[in-house]
């Protein structure tokens, strides 16, 4: 009798312990049911689109150092806290550049009727220097490559140089938009400095974009205080006009740009952790960049990326799924005109990079995702078969391996060997609106954003629960 009395009360305890052990077992990356649940839940939720609307409609542009950027830090941090994540604001010192007046007109050219001038639509490039308040007037020199600039070096001094290099939309239509953009962006970034070194008084570039809507595309330059001349992007239509007039004979432009480079400002990366279970000291980063250019609301570049990354935590919390590794959502600051946020995070973690298991960033717009890009070794590809199977029903099962992705904020981590990932998206029209006033919420299709969340959450969960190490990313060649 005493034996029975002692033993009977322990039965519920033992049963409860067994149940607890069963349900606390580490999650498995190849758990098809969990992956399907994540995918289907994400495809039924507009939470990310609603958060994107909050960011774009309530705040608007978010260039580093601006009031909009500061408001976005607070908004995103508050939302992530409401999800139950542990939120940290990582200090980042950022550039503070503001645009001013930006006007231009062609005031002299062969065949110009008396009293006639032609307005040129343009916008200052990030880091541009300023003209005098009343503007400057100078001859125009049109070049179509760096080689031509050097060949005509004797003509550059005292002139405004236009780099007239077309965007290859045909290449973009065939899935190589990033390559097309890279070709044009090298002239936007490096052209003004190269012209300044030869004595140009200002530099212009043909807008780097694939749609001819007479909209100028801004972006960063490599100008420094030692060589900071006025620099702007002109619309495709105006670049073509200038080229045609230059073929008729000499022409002159009156240009007014009054941007300011203000003292650096204090800002933050927003970091939110969803703690892991048995491998909590290892981290899977999933991210987007919080800053945008000042011309528009940055819905595609990169509000959609931030909203999708935030939705990873929202989806997993709603489904009560706990990862093995810590999932770290990061809303990066200053990707557009400095990359300070990515560098600050790398510097803070460079002595423990073995704990950075993998990193994801979405920064290619909100077009339909078809799968995943990954900088992993060839031997690691087969590990992702369960993930690909889970994403097959939504047509997002492509897996493309590269030695290097070069994604902006992850560049330092990737170069140090951290495997990096991004959604593989349809970007054929992304550069129609990129860095322009037209990058607004209406350009984002809710269905595609749901697919982004499905891909990013499934990928993040898979990485955060897999047993077998991926291995370091292929060695980077600088």
ZAPATOR-485331 format. One record per residue (C-alpha): x, y, z; residue in one letter. Coordinates in steps of 0.001 Angstrom, whole numbers, plus 524288, in hexadecimal, padded with zeros to 5 digits. Example, Ala and Ser with C-alpha at 12.3 -4.5 7.8 and 13.67 -1.06 7.14 Angstrom:
BEGIN
rec u=8300C | v=7EE6C | w=81E78 | residu=a
rec u=83566 | v=7FBDC | w=81BE4 | residu=s
***
This chain:
BEGIN
rec u=80000 | v=80000 | w=80000 | residu=x
rec u=80A77 | v=809FC | w=80340 | residu=x
rec u=81130 | v=80618 | w=7F687 | residu=x
rec u=804E6 | v=808EE | w=7EEB3 | residu=x
rec u=802C0 | v=815F8 | w=7F56B | residu=x
rec u=810A4 | v=81A13 | w=7F27E | residu=x
rec u=8105B | v=815C4 | w=7E454 | residu=x
rec u=802EC | v=81A25 | w=7DFB0 | residu=x
rec u=804E0 | v=828F0 | w=7E0F9 | residu=x
rec u=81130 | v=827FA | w=7D8C0 | residu=x
rec u=80A28 | v=822B4 | w=7CCC4 | residu=x
rec u=804BE | v=82FF8 | w=7C853 | residu=x
rec u=8120B | v=83607 | w=7CAD2 | residu=x
rec u=81906 | v=82BCB | w=7C2AE | residu=x
rec u=80EF7 | v=82D12 | w=7B7D0 | residu=x
rec u=8103D | v=83BDF | w=7B7D7 | residu=x
rec u=81F06 | v=83AB0 | w=7B75A | residu=x
rec u=81E56 | v=8317D | w=7ABBF | residu=x
rec u=8150F | v=83AAB | w=7A498 | residu=x
rec u=81DCE | v=84652 | w=7A786 | residu=x
rec u=829AB | v=83F1F | w=7A266 | residu=x
rec u=8224D | v=83B44 | w=79639 | residu=x
rec u=81DF2 | v=8491B | w=79314 | residu=x
rec u=82AD5 | v=84F86 | w=796C9 | residu=x
rec u=832A8 | v=8473F | w=78D5D | residu=x
rec u=83A66 | v=84FCB | w=7840A | residu=x
rec u=8331E | v=853DA | w=777D0 | residu=x
rec u=83797 | v=84D7C | w=76B45 | residu=x
rec u=83ABD | v=854D9 | w=75EC9 | residu=x
rec u=83506 | v=84A19 | w=75659 | residu=x
rec u=82812 | v=84A05 | w=75DB5 | residu=x
rec u=81F2A | v=84AAE | w=751D5 | residu=x
rec u=8131F | v=84D76 | w=75A0F | residu=x
rec u=8195B | v=8593E | w=760B4 | residu=x
rec u=81E66 | v=85EA8 | w=753DD | residu=x
rec u=8111B | v=85D05 | w=74D8C | residu=x
rec u=80AA1 | v=863B0 | w=7591F | residu=x
rec u=813FF | v=86F34 | w=75807 | residu=x
rec u=8121D | v=8704C | w=74957 | residu=x
rec u=80356 | v=86F93 | w=749C4 | residu=x
rec u=80213 | v=878DB | w=75543 | residu=x
rec u=80A90 | v=88306 | w=74EA0 | residu=x
rec u=802C0 | v=881E7 | w=74212 | residu=x
rec u=7F648 | v=88514 | w=74974 | residu=x
rec u=7FB28 | v=89123 | w=750AE | residu=x
rec u=7FC58 | v=89F62 | w=74CB9 | residu=x
rec u=80358 | v=8A335 | w=7594E | residu=x
rec u=80FC2 | v=8A6F3 | w=751DC | residu=x
rec u=80839 | v=8AF32 | w=74804 | residu=x
rec u=8017C | v=8B65F | w=7531B | residu=x
rec u=80E89 | v=8B936 | w=7599E | residu=x
rec u=813F3 | v=8BDE1 | w=74C8E | residu=x
rec u=80869 | v=8C71A | w=74B69 | residu=x
rec u=80B5D | v=8CC32 | w=75910 | residu=x
rec u=81960 | v=8CF05 | w=75512 | residu=x
rec u=816EF | v=8D507 | w=747C9 | residu=x
rec u=80A1E | v=8DC36 | w=749F4 | residu=x
rec u=80C3C | v=8E10F | w=757CF | residu=x
rec u=81AD0 | v=8E419 | w=75721 | residu=x
rec u=81E88 | v=8E55C | w=748D6 | residu=x
rec u=82CC2 | v=8E71F | w=74474 | residu=x
rec u=83744 | v=8E25E | w=74DF1 | residu=x
rec u=8449B | v=8E73D | w=74988 | residu=x
rec u=84F38 | v=8E59B | w=753D2 | residu=x
rec u=84FC4 | v=8F0F1 | w=75D4B | residu=x
rec u=841E5 | v=8F564 | w=75A66 | residu=x
rec u=83621 | v=8F665 | w=7634E | residu=x
rec u=82FDC | v=8EBAC | w=75B33 | residu=x
rec u=83B0E | v=8E24E | w=75DE9 | residu=x
rec u=83A25 | v=8E511 | w=76C7E | residu=x
rec u=82B6B | v=8E2DF | w=76C55 | residu=x
rec u=82D2B | v=8D5FF | w=76526 | residu=x
rec u=836B1 | v=8D126 | w=76F7E | residu=x
rec u=82C9D | v=8D3CA | w=77A06 | residu=x
rec u=82143 | v=8CE0F | w=7724C | residu=x
rec u=82824 | v=8C164 | w=76ED0 | residu=x
rec u=82DE3 | v=8BFA9 | w=77C65 | residu=x
rec u=8208C | v=8C17B | w=782AF | residu=x
rec u=81A36 | v=8B7A9 | w=77978 | residu=x
rec u=824A1 | v=8AD65 | w=77C1A | residu=x
rec u=82358 | v=8AF65 | w=78AC8 | residu=x
rec u=814BB | v=8AD11 | w=7898B | residu=x
rec u=817E0 | v=89FF9 | w=78344 | residu=x
rec u=81F72 | v=89BFE | w=78F62 | residu=x
rec u=82D05 | v=89D20 | w=7898B | residu=x
rec u=83898 | v=8A22E | w=79134 | residu=x
rec u=83B9F | v=8AF1C | w=78A79 | residu=x
rec u=848BA | v=8B61D | w=78A86 | residu=x
rec u=84C07 | v=8C2F9 | w=783E4 | residu=x
rec u=85A0D | v=8C23F | w=77F08 | residu=x
rec u=85FFD | v=8CFE3 | w=77D9B | residu=x
rec u=864A6 | v=8D3A4 | w=76FFA | residu=x
rec u=86AB6 | v=8E093 | w=76BE4 | residu=x
rec u=8654D | v=8E3FF | w=75E76 | residu=x
rec u=86748 | v=8EE1D | w=753BD | residu=x
rec u=85D66 | v=8F92C | w=7537A | residu=x
rec u=85BAE | v=8FE4F | w=745BE | residu=x
rec u=85014 | v=9069F | w=741AB | residu=x
rec u=84C38 | v=90B06 | w=73412 | residu=x
rec u=84876 | v=918FC | w=730F0 | residu=x
rec u=84509 | v=92003 | w=72458 | residu=x
rec u=8476C | v=917D0 | w=71829 | residu=x
rec u=844EB | v=91DF3 | w=70AF3 | residu=x
rec u=84B7C | v=91E02 | w=6FDAC | residu=x
rec u=84941 | v=9237D | w=6F027 | residu=x
rec u=85038 | v=92332 | w=6E331 | residu=x
rec u=8530A | v=93170 | w=6E061 | residu=x
rec u=85AF0 | v=93084 | w=6D3E6 | residu=x
rec u=85C25 | v=92686 | w=6C905 | residu=x
rec u=85D51 | v=92628 | w=6BA39 | residu=x
rec u=850BA | v=92A99 | w=6B3D2 | residu=x
rec u=84ABC | v=93028 | w=6C048 | residu=x
rec u=8403A | v=93A45 | w=6BD25 | residu=x
rec u=8423E | v=94779 | w=6C39E | residu=x
rec u=83CA6 | v=9481A | w=6D154 | residu=x
rec u=83A9D | v=93972 | w=6D260 | residu=x
rec u=84051 | v=93061 | w=6DCBF | residu=x
rec u=83CCB | v=92258 | w=6E023 | residu=x
rec u=83A46 | v=91D28 | w=6EDC6 | residu=x
rec u=84183 | v=910CC | w=6F1C4 | residu=x
rec u=83B40 | v=907E0 | w=6FBFB | residu=x
rec u=84541 | v=9032F | w=705C5 | residu=x
rec u=84780 | v=90003 | w=7140B | residu=x
rec u=853A1 | v=90144 | w=71C70 | residu=x
rec u=85B67 | v=8F510 | w=71F73 | residu=x
rec u=85E98 | v=8F171 | w=72D6C | residu=x
rec u=86AB7 | v=8F868 | w=73242 | residu=x
rec u=869FE | v=9028F | w=72778 | residu=x
rec u=870D1 | v=90F5F | w=72986 | residu=x
rec u=869F4 | v=91C55 | w=7272F | residu=x
rec u=86A88 | v=9268F | w=71CA5 | residu=x
rec u=86A4B | v=934ED | w=72082 | residu=x
rec u=85C99 | v=938DE | w=724EC | residu=x
rec u=85A51 | v=93F61 | w=717C4 | residu=x
rec u=85F39 | v=93353 | w=71092 | residu=x
rec u=86A0D | v=931F3 | w=7069B | residu=x
rec u=86A84 | v=931FD | w=6F7D7 | residu=x
rec u=87431 | v=92980 | w=6F08E | residu=x
rec u=87610 | v=921DA | w=6E3E9 | residu=x
rec u=87166 | v=913C8 | w=6E39F | residu=x
rec u=879DB | v=90831 | w=6E002 | residu=x
rec u=87310 | v=8FB2A | w=6DD2A | residu=x
rec u=87A98 | v=8EE6F | w=6DF17 | residu=x
rec u=8761C | v=8E062 | w=6DEAD | residu=x
rec u=880BD | v=8D94B | w=6E63F | residu=x
rec u=88BEB | v=8DB88 | w=6EF9E | residu=x
rec u=8952B | v=8D8CA | w=6E460 | residu=x
rec u=88F33 | v=8E3C9 | w=6DC6B | residu=x
rec u=89039 | v=8ECDE | w=6E820 | residu=x
rec u=89ECB | v=8EA27 | w=6E914 | residu=x
rec u=8A0A4 | v=8EB65 | w=6DA6C | residu=x
rec u=89A66 | v=8F8E5 | w=6DAF8 | residu=x
rec u=8A0CF | v=8FCF7 | w=6E7BD | residu=x
rec u=8A5F8 | v=9099F | w=6E1C8 | residu=x
rec u=897EB | v=90E05 | w=6DF3F | residu=x
rec u=892A0 | v=90B85 | w=6ECF4 | residu=x
rec u=8979C | v=916F9 | w=6F4DE | residu=x
rec u=88D46 | v=92161 | w=6F704 | residu=x
rec u=8826A | v=9191D | w=6F104 | residu=x
rec u=8767C | v=911C4 | w=6F5AF | residu=x
rec u=87884 | v=90379 | w=6F224 | residu=x
rec u=86CEC | v=8FAB9 | w=6EEE6 | residu=x
rec u=86EDE | v=8EBF8 | w=6EF83 | residu=x
rec u=864C4 | v=8E737 | w=6E5C6 | residu=x
rec u=8640C | v=8D87E | w=6E7F6 | residu=x
rec u=85711 | v=8D195 | w=6E55C | residu=x
rec u=850E4 | v=8C7B9 | w=6EE80 | residu=x
rec u=84F91 | v=8BA7E | w=6E7D9 | residu=x
rec u=8412F | v=8B78F | w=6EA0D | residu=x
rec u=841DF | v=8ABE8 | w=6E0E1 | residu=x
rec u=84BB8 | v=8A5D6 | w=6EA1B | residu=x
rec u=842C3 | v=8A8E5 | w=6F597 | residu=x
rec u=83747 | v=8A276 | w=6EEAA | residu=x
rec u=83F31 | v=895EE | w=6EDEC | residu=x
rec u=84212 | v=894E5 | w=6FC68 | residu=x
rec u=84EB4 | v=89CB8 | w=6FCCD | residu=x
rec u=849BB | v=8A992 | w=70242 | residu=x
rec u=85463 | v=8A9F5 | w=70C8A | residu=x
rec u=85EEE | v=8A8BD | w=7023D | residu=x
rec u=858BF | v=8B388 | w=6FA28 | residu=x
rec u=857D1 | v=8BC39 | w=70610 | residu=x
rec u=865E2 | v=8B9B7 | w=709E0 | residu=x
rec u=86AA1 | v=8BE76 | w=6FCAB | residu=x
rec u=86347 | v=8CB3F | w=6FDA8 | residu=x
rec u=865AB | v=8CD52 | w=70C2A | residu=x
rec u=8745E | v=8CD2A | w=70A66 | residu=x
rec u=8732C | v=8D9E3 | w=702BC | residu=x
rec u=86A09 | v=8DFD1 | w=70CD7 | residu=x
rec u=87319 | v=8DC41 | w=7180F | residu=x
rec u=88062 | v=8DE29 | w=711BA | residu=x
rec u=87D91 | v=8E7B4 | w=706B4 | residu=x
rec u=87C93 | v=8F44C | w=70E9E | residu=x
rec u=88964 | v=8F197 | w=71595 | residu=x
rec u=8904C | v=8EE25 | w=708E3 | residu=x
rec u=88B55 | v=8FAAB | w=7029D | residu=x
rec u=88F3C | v=902BC | w=70E79 | residu=x
rec u=89D04 | v=8FD62 | w=70DD8 | residu=x
rec u=89E2F | v=902D8 | w=70014 | residu=x
rec u=89909 | v=9104B | w=703AF | residu=x
rec u=88A92 | v=90F66 | w=70060 | residu=x
rec u=88206 | v=91989 | w=7071A | residu=x
rec u=8768F | v=91009 | w=70811 | residu=x
rec u=872CA | v=90244 | w=7040B | residu=x
rec u=86628 | v=8FC83 | w=6FEF6 | residu=x
rec u=86251 | v=8EE6B | w=6FC97 | residu=x
rec u=85763 | v=8E887 | w=6F4B1 | residu=x
rec u=84DA5 | v=8E2DA | w=6FE7B | residu=x
rec u=85004 | v=8D498 | w=7019A | residu=x
rec u=842B1 | v=8CEBC | w=6FF1F | residu=x
rec u=83AC3 | v=8C75C | w=6F53B | residu=x
rec u=82E99 | v=8CFA4 | w=6F309 | residu=x
rec u=82E32 | v=8DC2C | w=6EB28 | residu=x
rec u=8246B | v=8E42C | w=6F309 | residu=x
rec u=82CE5 | v=8F06F | w=6F3CA | residu=x
rec u=82F90 | v=8ED56 | w=7021F | residu=x
rec u=83D39 | v=8EF20 | w=7079C | residu=x
rec u=84372 | v=8E45D | w=70FE0 | residu=x
rec u=84C1F | v=8E8A4 | w=71B1F | residu=x
rec u=85683 | v=8E079 | w=721FC | residu=x
rec u=8639C | v=8E0F7 | w=728DC | residu=x
rec u=87056 | v=8E62E | w=7235B | residu=x
rec u=87E7F | v=8E44A | w=7270E | residu=x
rec u=880E9 | v=8F2D4 | w=728D7 | residu=x
rec u=8894D | v=8F71A | w=7344B | residu=x
rec u=88BBE | v=9042A | w=73ACD | residu=x
rec u=8982E | v=905A8 | w=732E0 | residu=x
rec u=890C5 | v=903C5 | w=72611 | residu=x
rec u=8829C | v=9079E | w=7285E | residu=x
rec u=87CF8 | v=90DAF | w=71C26 | residu=x
rec u=86E78 | v=90F41 | w=7190D | residu=x
rec u=86921 | v=90256 | w=713E6 | residu=x
rec u=85BAD | v=8FE83 | w=70F08 | residu=x
rec u=85429 | v=8F457 | w=70763 | residu=x
rec u=84C87 | v=8F8D2 | w=6FB84 | residu=x
rec u=840ED | v=8F199 | w=6F5F8 | residu=x
rec u=842A9 | v=8E85C | w=6EA90 | residu=x
rec u=83B23 | v=8F19D | w=6E1B0 | residu=x
rec u=8439A | v=8FD45 | w=6E559 | residu=x
rec u=8502C | v=8F58C | w=6E3B8 | residu=x
rec u=84BB1 | v=8F1B5 | w=6D61C | residu=x
rec u=84856 | v=8FFDB | w=6D2DA | residu=x
rec u=855A5 | v=90488 | w=6D77F | residu=x
rec u=85C29 | v=8FA08 | w=6CF3D | residu=x
rec u=854CA | v=8FE18 | w=6C311 | residu=x
rec u=857C6 | v=90C7A | w=6C51A | residu=x
rec u=86619 | v=9097D | w=6C7DD | residu=x
rec u=866BD | v=902E7 | w=6BA8F | residu=x
rec u=86274 | v=90FDF | w=6B461 | residu=x
rec u=86CF2 | v=917DB | w=6BB1E | residu=x
rec u=87156 | v=91DD1 | w=6C81F | residu=x
rec u=8673B | v=92006 | w=6D2D1 | residu=x
rec u=866E5 | v=92668 | w=6E033 | residu=x
rec u=85F06 | v=923B9 | w=6EC6A | residu=x
rec u=85B19 | v=92C1E | w=6F7F1 | residu=x
rec u=85AEE | v=9233B | w=703E5 | residu=x
rec u=85671 | v=925FA | w=711BE | residu=x
rec u=85854 | v=91BD8 | w=71C7F | residu=x
rec u=85889 | v=91FEE | w=72AC9 | residu=x
rec u=85991 | v=9138A | w=73301 | residu=x
rec u=86084 | v=913A1 | w=7401A | residu=x
rec u=8695A | v=909D9 | w=746CA | residu=x
rec u=8660A | v=90BDB | w=75523 | residu=x
rec u=86D58 | v=9066D | w=760F8 | residu=x
rec u=86B99 | v=8F7DD | w=762E7 | residu=x
rec u=85F7E | v=8F3D9 | w=76A82 | residu=x
rec u=85C9E | v=8E9B3 | w=774ED | residu=x
rec u=853FA | v=8DE75 | w=770AD | residu=x
rec u=851DA | v=8CFF5 | w=7733E | residu=x
rec u=8509F | v=8C254 | w=76DE2 | residu=x
rec u=8444E | v=8BC32 | w=77373 | residu=x
rec u=847B1 | v=8AE71 | w=7783B | residu=x
rec u=83D26 | v=8A523 | w=77D23 | residu=x
rec u=8400C | v=8977C | w=78254 | residu=x
rec u=836EF | v=88BD5 | w=7831B | residu=x
rec u=83EF0 | v=88302 | w=78C29 | residu=x
rec u=84209 | v=8752D | w=7881D | residu=x
rec u=84167 | v=868DF | w=7903C | residu=x
rec u=84D0A | v=85F98 | w=7909D | residu=x
rec u=85589 | v=86799 | w=78745 | residu=x
rec u=851C4 | v=87536 | w=78BF5 | residu=x
rec u=85FCC | v=87A29 | w=78B49 | residu=x
rec u=85F96 | v=87888 | w=77C76 | residu=x
rec u=858DA | v=88311 | w=7746F | residu=x
rec u=8515D | v=88354 | w=76796 | residu=x
rec u=85000 | v=8914E | w=762B6 | residu=x
rec u=84446 | v=894FF | w=75A5F | residu=x
rec u=843FA | v=8A310 | w=755FB | residu=x
rec u=840DE | v=8AE99 | w=74D3C | residu=x
rec u=845BE | v=8BC9F | w=74D5F | residu=x
rec u=83DA6 | v=8C6FF | w=7540D | residu=x
rec u=842C5 | v=8D31A | w=74D35 | residu=x
rec u=83DEE | v=8D796 | w=73FED | residu=x
rec u=84131 | v=8E29C | w=736BE | residu=x
rec u=83A13 | v=8EF5A | w=7392C | residu=x
rec u=832AF | v=8F020 | w=72C42 | residu=x
rec u=8281E | v=8E650 | w=72FE8 | residu=x
rec u=823AC | v=8DCE0 | w=73A5C | residu=x
rec u=82CB9 | v=8D1A9 | w=736FB | residu=x
rec u=821E5 | v=8C779 | w=7366D | residu=x
rec u=82A08 | v=8BE43 | w=72E12 | residu=x
rec u=83753 | v=8C348 | w=73255 | residu=x
rec u=836C7 | v=8BE71 | w=73CB3 | residu=x
rec u=82A6C | v=8BF9A | w=744A3 | residu=x
rec u=825BF | v=8B29B | w=73F30 | residu=x
rec u=83224 | v=8AC08 | w=743F7 | residu=x
rec u=830B8 | v=8B161 | w=751BC | residu=x
rec u=82241 | v=8ADEE | w=7527E | residu=x
rec u=824F9 | v=8A01A | w=74DBE | residu=x
rec u=82FE8 | v=89E35 | w=75797 | residu=x
rec u=8273B | v=8A310 | w=762AC | residu=x
rec u=81C97 | v=899A9 | w=75E30 | residu=x
rec u=825CD | v=88E36 | w=76079 | residu=x
rec u=8249C | v=89060 | w=76F1D | residu=x
rec u=8161D | v=89366 | w=76E3B | residu=x
rec u=81366 | v=886B5 | w=766E4 | residu=x
rec u=81B4E | v=87E13 | w=76FFA | residu=x
rec u=815B9 | v=8846C | w=77C2E | residu=x
rec u=807E8 | v=882D5 | w=7771F | residu=x
rec u=80A76 | v=87472 | w=7744C | residu=x
rec u=81175 | v=872C0 | w=78164 | residu=x
rec u=81D60 | v=86CF4 | w=77AAC | residu=x
rec u=82A49 | v=86E33 | w=781D7 | residu=x
rec u=836DD | v=86D34 | w=77A03 | residu=x
rec u=84315 | v=86661 | w=77EB5 | residu=x
rec u=84BCC | v=871CD | w=77B21 | residu=x
rec u=848E2 | v=87FEF | w=77E5C | residu=x
rec u=84224 | v=886F9 | w=7733F | residu=x
rec u=846D8 | v=894F3 | w=7724D | residu=x
rec u=83F06 | v=89EB8 | w=76A70 | residu=x
rec u=8470A | v=8AAA6 | w=76695 | residu=x
rec u=841FC | v=8B720 | w=76077 | residu=x
rec u=84EB6 | v=8BCDB | w=75B7B | residu=x
rec u=85176 | v=8CB5E | w=75B50 | residu=x
rec u=858F1 | v=8D267 | w=75085 | residu=x
rec u=859BD | v=8C842 | w=745D1 | residu=x
rec u=856E9 | v=8D268 | w=73B5B | residu=x
rec u=861AE | v=8DC54 | w=73D58 | residu=x
rec u=86C12 | v=8D68C | w=745F3 | residu=x
rec u=869FF | v=8C893 | w=74A96 | residu=x
rec u=86CCA | v=8CC91 | w=7588C | residu=x
rec u=8629B | v=8C385 | w=75E94 | residu=x
rec u=8682D | v=8B71E | w=758AF | residu=x
rec u=875E4 | v=8BB1F | w=75C8A | residu=x
rec u=871DE | v=8BE37 | w=76A97 | residu=x
rec u=86BC0 | v=8B0C9 | w=76C28 | residu=x
rec u=8778E | v=8AA01 | w=76659 | residu=x
rec u=880EB | v=8B168 | w=76F29 | residu=x
rec u=878E0 | v=8ADC3 | w=77B20 | residu=x
rec u=87900 | v=89F45 | w=7777F | residu=x
rec u=885D9 | v=89D4D | w=77059 | residu=x
rec u=88C25 | v=8961C | w=77BB5 | residu=x
rec u=88145 | v=88BEC | w=77C39 | residu=x
rec u=87D8F | v=889E0 | w=76E15 | residu=x
rec u=87C7C | v=87B42 | w=77055 | residu=x
rec u=86FDD | v=87E5F | w=77798 | residu=x
rec u=86A25 | v=88525 | w=76BA8 | residu=x
rec u=8646F | v=878D2 | w=765BF | residu=x
rec u=85E47 | v=87F3D | w=759C2 | residu=x
rec u=85945 | v=88C67 | w=75507 | residu=x
rec u=84DF4 | v=89032 | w=74C2D | residu=x
rec u=84AD3 | v=89D64 | w=74649 | residu=x
rec u=83FB7 | v=8A108 | w=73D2F | residu=x
rec u=8437B | v=8AD06 | w=7351D | residu=x
rec u=83F45 | v=8AA61 | w=7272B | residu=x
rec u=8317B | v=8AF88 | w=72793 | residu=x
rec u=82455 | v=8A902 | w=7293A | residu=x
rec u=82327 | v=8A1D1 | w=71C5A | residu=x
rec u=81E96 | v=893C5 | w=71C8B | residu=x
rec u=82894 | v=88AFE | w=72357 | residu=x
rec u=82C28 | v=87E85 | w=71C35 | residu=x
rec u=8352E | v=878E0 | w=72678 | residu=x
rec u=841F5 | v=87B8E | w=72D5D | residu=x
rec u=84F83 | v=8807C | w=729ED | residu=x
rec u=85A53 | v=87B39 | w=732AF | residu=x
rec u=868ED | v=87CE5 | w=7346F | residu=x
rec u=86BBE | v=86F36 | w=73944 | residu=x
rec u=8752C | v=864E1 | w=734D1 | residu=x
rec u=870E9 | v=85B0A | w=72A5F | residu=x
rec u=8707C | v=85040 | w=73485 | residu=x
rec u=86604 | v=8577F | w=73C30 | residu=x
rec u=85BEC | v=8584E | w=73150 | residu=x
rec u=8562B | v=84AF6 | w=7342B | residu=x
rec u=85332 | v=84EFE | w=74230 | residu=x
rec u=84873 | v=85816 | w=73D76 | residu=x
rec u=8401F | v=84DBA | w=736B1 | residu=x
rec u=835A5 | v=84DDA | w=7417C | residu=x
rec u=83485 | v=85CA5 | w=74096 | residu=x
rec u=83321 | v=85C24 | w=731E2 | residu=x
rec u=8288B | v=851DB | w=73316 | residu=x
rec u=8211C | v=85A5C | w=73CB5 | residu=x
rec u=82196 | v=86623 | w=7339F | residu=x
rec u=81DD6 | v=85E95 | w=7275A | residu=x
rec u=80F13 | v=860AD | w=7291B | residu=x
rec u=810D2 | v=86F6E | w=7281D | residu=x
rec u=81A56 | v=86EAB | w=71CC5 | residu=x
rec u=82601 | v=87337 | w=724CB | residu=x
rec u=82E86 | v=8670E | w=724FC | residu=x
rec u=839F2 | v=86BE1 | w=71CA4 | residu=x
rec u=84717 | v=86B57 | w=72381 | residu=x
rec u=8526F | v=87288 | w=71D3C | residu=x
rec u=85FF7 | v=8716A | w=72315 | residu=x
rec u=86A5B | v=87BC9 | w=7210B | residu=x
rec u=877B7 | v=87DB0 | w=726DD | residu=x
rec u=873F9 | v=88B94 | w=72A88 | residu=x
rec u=8671F | v=89309 | w=72AFB | residu=x
rec u=86CB3 | v=8A041 | w=72EC7 | residu=x
rec u=86038 | v=8A45F | w=735BB | residu=x
rec u=862B3 | v=8B1FC | w=73B38 | residu=x
rec u=86188 | v=8B0F5 | w=74A02 | residu=x
rec u=86664 | v=8A2E9 | w=74A74 | residu=x
rec u=8728F | v=8A548 | w=7425D | residu=x
rec u=87C2B | v=8A55C | w=74DCD | residu=x
rec u=875ED | v=89971 | w=7542B | residu=x
rec u=875C4 | v=891FF | w=74754 | residu=x
rec u=883D1 | v=895A8 | w=74443 | residu=x
rec u=8879E | v=8902B | w=75195 | residu=x
rec u=8811C | v=8832B | w=74E63 | residu=x
rec u=87353 | v=8846B | w=753BD | residu=x
rec u=86A08 | v=87D55 | w=74A4A | residu=x
rec u=860F6 | v=88783 | w=74482 | residu=x
rec u=853A3 | v=88697 | w=73E2E | residu=x
rec u=8497D | v=88EF3 | w=73767 | residu=x
rec u=83C94 | v=88C87 | w=73095 | residu=x
rec u=83DD2 | v=889EB | w=72204 | residu=x
rec u=833E7 | v=89388 | w=71C97 | residu=x
rec u=82E99 | v=89840 | w=70FB5 | residu=x
rec u=83517 | v=8A58A | w=70E8A | residu=x
rec u=83274 | v=8A87B | w=70034 | residu=x
rec u=82AF6 | v=8B4F0 | w=703CD | residu=x
rec u=831C1 | v=8B80F | w=7109C | residu=x
rec u=83A8C | v=8C25A | w=70A91 | residu=x
rec u=82EFE | v=8C98A | w=704A4 | residu=x
rec u=82CA4 | v=8CF9F | w=71206 | residu=x
rec u=83965 | v=8CD74 | w=71954 | residu=x
rec u=83E67 | v=8D9E3 | w=72006 | residu=x
rec u=8336E | v=8E216 | w=71A3C | residu=x
rec u=82764 | v=8E958 | w=71F4C | residu=x
rec u=81F48 | v=8DDF7 | w=71A05 | residu=x
rec u=823F9 | v=8D3B8 | w=723E0 | residu=x
rec u=8171A | v=8D3BD | w=72B3F | residu=x
rec u=80E0D | v=8C9DE | w=731C8 | residu=x
rec u=80578 | v=8C81D | w=725CA | residu=x
rec u=81106 | v=8C1B1 | w=71ECB | residu=x
rec u=810D9 | v=8B659 | w=7287F | residu=x
rec u=80775 | v=8AB27 | w=72593 | residu=x
rec u=80213 | v=8A55C | w=73247 | residu=x
rec u=80262 | v=8979F | w=72C86 | residu=x
rec u=810CE | v=898CF | w=72969 | residu=x
rec u=813BF | v=89E22 | w=736E4 | residu=x
rec u=80CDD | v=8926F | w=73CED | residu=x
rec u=815A8 | v=889C6 | w=734B6 | residu=x
rec u=82185 | v=89145 | w=739B1 | residu=x
rec u=81D78 | v=88EB8 | w=747AD | residu=x
rec u=81B24 | v=88061 | w=744B0 | residu=x
rec u=8289D | v=87EDF | w=73E8F | residu=x
rec u=82FE7 | v=886B5 | w=748D5 | residu=x
rec u=82921 | v=88061 | w=75471 | residu=x
rec u=82AAD | v=8729F | w=74F05 | residu=x
rec u=8390C | v=8751A | w=74BF9 | residu=x
rec u=83B9C | v=87B59 | w=7592E | residu=x
rec u=834E5 | v=87040 | w=7607A | residu=x
rec u=83C1F | v=86618 | w=7586E | residu=x
rec u=84953 | v=86C4E | w=75B68 | residu=x
rec u=845FC | v=86E41 | w=769BA | residu=x
rec u=8423F | v=85FFC | w=76BBF | residu=x
rec u=84B4E | v=8582E | w=762F0 | residu=x
rec u=85476 | v=84E8E | w=7698E | residu=x
rec u=85F67 | v=84D93 | w=75FA4 | residu=x
rec u=86849 | v=85989 | w=75E53 | residu=x
rec u=867E8 | v=8605C | w=75127 | residu=x
rec u=8766C | v=862DE | w=750E5 | residu=x
rec u=87C98 | v=87012 | w=74EB8 | residu=x
rec u=87969 | v=87810 | w=742CA | residu=x
rec u=882F9 | v=876B9 | w=73772 | residu=x
rec u=88F49 | v=87EC7 | w=738E1 | residu=x
rec u=88D1F | v=88CA1 | w=73450 | residu=x
rec u=8962A | v=8934A | w=72ABB | residu=x
rec u=896AD | v=8A213 | w=72C79 | residu=x
***
